Structure formats: structure tokens, C-alpha cells
């Protein structure tokens, strides 16, 4: 990059990183995880573990970085979920409706033939903002959890096999209102490792495998009386396998299968009940491990226009027995429909866009508000991005 562009990218990176830390992503579409981390990933149902085509593709599989050239990307997703409660105690909708979720990535081939990639993105979170004191604490009830990932990827290629490894730093912030277990905004820091491979079985078929370890985090000290083991709240691990098939030079078809291990984090997976909140082995949200199936396609109509579409089905981690705390985190959507594309102004600059929609889904079970409490959610998001090739 020339000096002026490098300074611009640096300023954009600092601005976006600050914005991402302060942004408050609502409940993402796979429980607490985002369906995709870039505009183009969202347009294709979150697929791409076996398809390296953009700088941000390293966030799905670090090995993808080896198949992307010199490129800079940034994007912004405006995420709008609608969350609600219906019970004998009344009907409530969460007030907060719009959440900005930025992303930024830079992919740089090195002199030794390998590749370095740096990506900053929102991994997911939880957010509710109900206008009533649902748990009798005298103030409106809700929570706000945001997670920022910063991944530094080193990737390479040997024959038909691409590989990549991404040490990842995580920053997360949490705040609760209307709960008798703590107050104020708190911060947690930690990290873990992401790694993956892509094997080009033929010019038409690529196979990908990517895994993310559990991200071990420092404790939320202000919420030591809420989260299990005195404020412990790690980020669950996951594994994704997939393929990308090119029946023609214009069309790419993708399928990914993902599993998220919510059971690896007690604060998320432990059932509600004794022992008391905040103690070792104490209550959590009761979430189960989930599987996700993602389908996507990319059609390059010409040198200027590329179209994308996708569908994803996510199992629901929240069962009827989990509705009591599910009021705070109703991550219950299962179906996701996506569409988008890229318009290239020239060989170096393009605008990406996407629309994501998750139809309403609900779960009914007992809670403090009544024996038949229903929580529900639907979502829509609009994304736009800029891709710069060098």
C-alpha cells in the first residue's frame, strides 16, 4: 500500500475497532453466535469454510487466507432483532431495535509465499431491553453482552492443501439491568486458537475443515453473584466442515455443517436450579450444543456483478425448561434466508451488500412470570461493505 492509503486504512481500523467494542450486538442467529462475519458471508447463509475469496474469509477458516491475494475489506451490518415475552404477567417487547456490527480485515501475501491476515469482527452477543421490572428489582430488565474477536492469521499452501492458524484475542463486555446479582458495565479479556485446512480435491471441488477452541476469559468481577464460578463466562468452541463445488466458471455452490459446543461453558449450559447463582457448578442459561446446516451459492454474472444467496438452519439451544432465564436471552430463531451481491466499479474496488432474515420462532415454558411463558424472536439485518484489491 502507498503511504496515504496505509494511513487511511490505519485510521479506519482504529475507528472501527473502537466502534466494535462499544457496539452492542443483540442475540445473534446461532444462539449467541453470528451467522456470518462479513457482508458476503451473510449473503450466502454464512457458508464459506472451503472457499477463500475475500480477506474476511479467514474468519470462517484461517486456511482461506492462503487463497486470497492482497486485499483490504471493511463492512457494517445493521442488525435488527425483535424480541418478546407473553405471559400471565403481561406482554413485553424489547426496546432496543438496531445494532451496528462492523468488521475489518487486511490480507497480505508475504515474500516467503505465505500469507498474513488480520481481522477484527463481532463474534456475537446477547441483548434484551424490556421496559418493565420483570424480576422485581425495581428497574427495567435486560442484559447486554458484546464480543469482539481480533484474529491474526498465518496461512500457507503446499500443493493442493492450504492451512492456517489464528491466535485470537477476545474482548467482551457485559451489563445487566433489573437483576439482583450485580450492576454496571464490566469487561473481560482472554483468547484462544483457531485453525483450519482446505483441500482442493479437483479444480471443481474443495473441502474445508475449521475449528475454534474455547476462548478462556477473565471473570466478570461485578457479576460474581450471577455467573457460575464467581463470574466466569468463556466463549464456546466450535467446529465446521464444508465443501465448495464449481459446476461452471460462473457458479459456486457451498455447504457447511457446524457444531457449537455450548456445553463447554457452564455459565451458558448449566440448568437453572441449585446450587445458588455465582457458585461453582451454579445455574446457567441451560443451553444445549447445537448443529447448523448452511447452504450458499455465488453466481458471477459478469466482471461487474456477482450475486449471492443462502439458507441456514440452526437448532434451537433453548428448550421449554430454559424459558426462565431465556427471557433475558431468547436466542430461539432457527431458519435464516439471505441474499446479496457485489458490484465492482473497477478491477480494484467493489461494494458488497446483503440482506438477512430470520422468521419468528417461539418457545413456551415455565418462568417467574407464569407457568406458560412464551419467548419469541425474529430478525432482519442489512449489510454493506467495501472491498479493495491491490
C-alpha positions in Angstrom: 0.0 0.0 0.0 1.1 3.6 -0.6 1.7 5.8 2.5 -1.6 7.8 2.2 -3.7 4.7 1.7 -1.9 3.0 4.6 -2.7 5.9 6.9 -6.3 5.8 5.8 -6.6 2.1 6.5 -4.9 2.6 9.9 -7.4 5.3 10.8 -10.3 3.3 9.6 -9.1 0.3 11.6 -8.8 2.3 14.8 -12.2 3.8 14.3 -13.9 0.5 13.5 -12.2 -1.3 16.4 -13.4 1.3 18.9 -16.9 1.2 17.4 -17.0 -2.6 17.6 -16.0 -2.6 21.3 -18.7 0.0 22.1 -21.4 -1.6 19.8 -24.0 -3.8 21.4 -24.8 -6.7 19.1 -28.1 -8.3 20.0 -28.8 -12.0 20.1 -27.0 -13.4 17.1 -28.6 -16.0 14.8 -27.0 -19.2 16.1 -27.8 -18.8 19.7 -25.2 -16.2 20.7 -23.0 -16.6 17.5 -23.3 -14.6 14.3 -24.4 -16.4 11.2 -21.5 -14.8 9.3 -18.9 -12.2 10.0 -18.8 -10.3 6.7 -21.3 -8.8 4.2 -20.6 -11.6 1.7 -20.8 -14.4 4.3 -24.2 -13.2 5.4 -25.3 -13.1 1.8 -24.5 -16.8 1.4 -26.1 -18.1 4.6 -22.8 -18.0 6.5 -21.1 -20.5 4.2 -17.5 -20.4 3.0 -15.4 -22.7 5.1 -14.0 -24.3 1.9 -14.0 -21.1 -0.2 -11.2 -18.4 0.1 -12.5 -15.5 -2.0 -12.2 -12.4 0.3 -10.0 -11.2 3.2 -12.7 -11.8 5.7 -13.0 -15.5 4.7 -10.1 -16.1 7.1 -12.7 -15.6 9.9 -14.6 -18.8 8.8 -11.4 -20.8 8.1 -7.9 -19.5 8.6 -6.7 -21.6 5.7 -8.8 -19.5 3.3 -6.3 -16.6 3.7 -3.8 -18.6 1.6 -6.1 -18.4 -1.4 -6.8 -14.6 -1.2 -4.5 -12.0 -2.6 -3.5 -8.6 -1.4 -6.8 -7.2 -0.2 -8.5 -4.9 2.4 -12.1 -5.1 3.5 -14.5 -3.3 5.8 -18.2 -3.6 6.4 -21.1 -2.7 8.5 -24.1 -4.7 9.4 -27.3 -3.0 10.8 -28.8 -5.8 12.9 -32.5 -5.5 13.9 -34.0 -8.2 16.1 -37.5 -8.2 17.6 -37.7 -10.0 21.0 -40.8 -10.5 23.1 -42.4 -12.2 26.1 -46.0 -13.2 26.5 -47.3 -14.5 29.9 -50.0 -14.1 32.5 -47.9 -11.3 33.9 -48.2 -9.3 30.7 -46.8 -8.9 27.2 -43.5 -7.1 26.6 -41.3 -6.3 23.6 -37.6 -5.4 24.0 -37.0 -1.7 23.3 -33.6 -1.7 21.5 -34.1 -2.4 17.8 -31.0 -1.5 15.8 -27.4 -2.6 16.4 -24.3 -1.7 14.3 -21.8 -4.5 13.9 -18.7 -3.5 11.9 -15.9 -5.7 10.6 -12.4 -5.1 9.1 -9.8 -7.3 7.5 -6.4 -7.0 5.8 -4.8 -9.9 3.8 -1.1 -9.6 2.8 0.9 -12.1 0.8 4.5 -12.4 2.2 7.8 -12.7 0.4 8.2 -16.3 1.6 5.0 -17.3 -0.2 2.8 -17.5 2.9 0.1 -15.0 3.9 -0.6 -12.8 6.9 -4.2 -11.7 7.7 -5.6 -9.5 10.5 -9.3 -9.5 11.1 -11.4 -7.7 13.6 -15.1 -8.6 13.9 -18.0 -9.1 16.2 -18.4 -12.8 17.1 -21.9 -12.4 18.6 -23.6 -11.5 21.9 -26.9 -11.2 23.8 -29.1 -8.2 24.3 -32.6 -7.5 25.8 -34.0 -4.3 27.0 -37.5 -4.8 28.4 -39.4 -1.7 29.8 -40.6 -3.4 33.0 -39.1 -4.8 36.2 -39.6 -8.4 35.3 -37.8 -9.9 38.3 -38.9 -7.4 40.9 -35.7 -5.5 41.1 -37.4 -2.2 40.7 -36.0 -1.2 37.3 -36.4 -2.2 33.6 -34.9 -5.6 32.9 -32.3 -6.7 30.4 -28.8 -7.7 29.6 -26.1 -6.6 27.1 -23.2 -8.9 26.1 -20.9 -8.0 23.2 -17.9 -10.0 22.0 -15.0 -8.6 19.8 -12.6 -11.0 18.2 -9.2 -9.9 16.9 -7.6 -12.8 14.9 -4.0 -12.7 13.5 -3.7 -15.4 10.8 -0.7 -17.0 9.3 -1.5 -19.2 6.3 0.2 -21.1 3.5 -0.3 -23.6 0.8 1.5 -26.9 -0.1 0.3 -28.5 -3.3 -3.5 -28.9 -3.0 -3.6 -28.4 0.7 -4.0 -24.9 2.3 -3.5 -24.4 6.0 -3.9 -21.6 8.5 -3.6 -20.8 12.2 -5.1 -17.8 14.0 -4.2 -16.9 17.6 -7.2 -14.9 18.7 -7.7 -12.1 21.2 -11.2 -11.7 22.7 -12.6 -8.7 24.4 -16.1 -8.9 25.8 -18.3 -6.5 27.8 -21.4 -7.2 29.9 -24.1 -5.2 31.7 -27.3 -6.2 33.4 -30.3 -4.1 34.5 -33.1 -5.1 36.8 -31.3 -8.2 38.3 -30.3 -8.6 41.9 -26.9 -10.0 41.0 -24.8 -7.0 40.2 -24.9 -3.8 38.1 -22.8 -1.6 35.9 -20.7 -2.4 32.8 -17.9 -4.9 33.2 -15.1 -6.1 30.9 -13.5 -9.5 30.3 -10.4 -10.4 28.3 -8.9 -13.6 27.0 -8.3 -15.6 23.9 -7.7 -18.9 22.2 -6.8 -20.5 19.0 -8.5 -21.1 15.6 -7.1 -23.3 12.9 -8.2 -24.9 9.6 -7.3 -26.6 6.3 -8.7 -26.6 2.8 -8.1 -29.4 0.4 -8.6 -28.9 -3.4 -9.8 -32.4 -4.4 -10.2 -31.2 -8.0 -10.4 -27.9 -9.9 -14.2 -28.1 -9.2 -14.3 -29.3 -5.6 -12.7 -28.0 -2.4 -13.2 -29.5 1.1 -12.7 -27.4 4.3 -12.4 -28.0 8.0 -12.1 -25.3 10.7 -12.1 -25.4 14.4 -12.1 -22.9 17.2 -11.0 -23.7 20.7 -12.9 -22.4 23.7 -11.8 -18.9 24.4 -10.7 -18.7 28.0 -11.7 -15.4 29.5 -11.1 -13.4 32.7 -14.0 -13.2 35.1 -16.8 -10.6 35.2 -16.0 -9.5 38.8 -19.0 -7.2 39.0 -21.2 -10.3 38.3 -19.6 -12.8 40.5 -23.0 -13.4 42.1 -24.6 -14.1 38.7 -22.3 -16.2 36.5 -21.1 -19.7 37.5 -17.8 -19.9 39.4 -17.7 -16.3 40.6 -18.2 -14.5 37.3 -16.7 -17.0 34.8 -18.0 -16.6 31.2 -15.9 -18.2 28.5 -16.7 -18.3 24.8 -17.7 -21.7 23.5 -15.6 -23.7 21.0 -16.9 -24.8 17.6 -16.1 -26.9 14.6 -17.1 -26.5 10.9 -16.8 -28.8 7.9 -17.8 -27.9 4.4 -17.4 -28.1 0.7 -17.4 -25.7 -2.3 -18.3 -27.1 -5.7 -17.9 -25.2 -9.0 -20.1 -26.8 -11.8 -19.0 -23.9 -14.0 -16.7 -20.9 -14.0 -19.6 -18.7 -13.0 -21.3 -20.7 -10.3 -20.1 -21.9 -6.9 -22.2 -24.0 -4.6 -21.4 -24.3 -0.9 -22.5 -26.4 2.1 -21.2 -26.1 5.6 -22.1 -28.1 8.7 -21.2 -26.5 12.1 -21.4 -27.6 15.7 -21.2 -25.2 18.6 -20.2 -26.6 22.0 -22.3 -24.6 24.4 -21.9 -27.4 26.9 -18.2 -26.4 27.3 -19.2 -23.2 29.2 -21.0 -23.9 32.4 -22.4 -20.3 32.6 -24.2 -20.9 29.4 -25.1 -24.6 29.6 -25.8 -25.4 33.3 -29.6 -25.7 34.0 -31.4 -23.3 36.3 -31.6 -24.6 39.8 -29.5 -25.2 42.9 -26.7 -24.5 43.9 -27.0 -20.7 44.1 -26.1 -18.3 41.3 -22.4 -17.5 41.1 -21.1 -20.6 42.9 -19.0 -23.3 41.2 -21.5 -25.5 39.3 -24.2 -22.9 39.7 -27.0 -22.1 37.3 -26.6 -21.1 33.7 -28.9 -20.4 30.8 -29.4 -24.2 30.2 -28.4 -24.1 26.5 -27.6 -27.3 24.6 -25.0 -27.9 22.0 -26.4 -27.2 18.5 -25.8 -28.2 14.9 -26.2 -25.8 12.0 -26.6 -26.6 8.3 -25.7 -23.8 5.9 -26.2 -23.7 2.1 -25.0 -20.9 -0.2 -24.3 -20.0 -3.8 -22.4 -17.4 -5.7 -23.1 -16.5 -9.3 -20.7 -14.3 -11.3 -22.9 -12.8 -13.9 -20.0 -10.8 -15.4 -16.9 -8.8 -14.4 -19.1 -6.2 -12.8 -21.9 -8.1 -11.0 -21.8 -11.1 -8.6 -25.0 -12.4 -7.0 -25.2 -14.5 -3.8 -27.9 -16.3 -1.8 -28.2 -18.7 1.1 -30.2 -20.6 3.6 -29.2 -21.8 7.1 -31.0 -24.0 9.6 -29.8 -23.8 13.2 -31.0 -26.0 16.0 -32.5 -24.1 18.9 -30.4 -24.2 22.1 -33.3 -23.0 24.3 -35.8 -25.7 25.5 -39.1 -25.2 27.4 -37.2 -25.8 30.6 -34.9 -22.9 29.9 -37.5 -20.2 29.4 -37.0 -18.8 33.0 -33.6 -17.3 32.0 -34.4 -17.4 28.3 -36.4 -14.2 29.0 -33.0 -12.4 29.1 -31.5 -14.2 26.1 -34.2 -15.5 23.7 -31.9 -16.9 21.0 -34.6 -19.1 19.5 -34.6 -18.4 15.8 -33.9 -21.4 13.6 -34.4 -20.6 9.9 -32.3 -17.9 8.0 -32.8 -16.6 4.5 -30.1 -14.5 2.9 -29.4 -12.7 -0.4 -26.9 -10.2 -1.7 -24.1 -9.4 -4.1 -21.1 -7.4 -5.2 -20.9 -4.5 -7.6 -17.4 -3.9 -8.9 -16.7 -0.4 -10.0 -13.3 -1.4 -11.5 -10.7 -4.2 -11.1 -9.7 -2.8 -7.6 -12.9 -1.6 -5.9 -16.2 -3.1 -5.2 -19.3 -2.6 -3.0 -20.8 -5.6 -1.2 -24.4 -5.8 0.1 -26.6 -8.3 1.8 -30.0 -8.9 3.5 -30.6 -11.5 6.1 -34.0 -12.5 7.5 -34.8 -15.0 10.3 -38.6 -15.7 10.7 -40.2 -15.6 14.1 -39.8 -18.6 16.3 -41.0 -19.1 19.9 -40.6 -21.4 22.9 -43.1 -21.8 25.8 -42.3 -22.9 29.3 -42.5 -22.0 33.0 -40.9 -18.8 34.4 -41.2 -16.4 37.2 -43.9 -14.6 35.1 -46.1 -17.7 34.9 -46.3 -21.4 34.1 -46.9 -20.7 30.3 -44.4 -18.0 29.4 -43.6 -17.6 25.7 -40.4 -16.0 24.4 -40.0 -15.3 20.7 -37.7 -13.6 18.3 -37.4 -12.7 14.6 -34.5 -10.8 12.9 -33.6 -8.8 9.9 -30.2 -7.3 9.0 -28.8 -5.1 6.2 -25.1 -5.2 5.4 -22.8 -3.1 3.2 -19.1 -3.5 2.7 -16.2 -2.2 0.6 -13.5 -4.5 -0.9 -10.2 -3.0 -2.1 -7.8 -5.2 -4.1 -4.2 -4.3 -4.6 
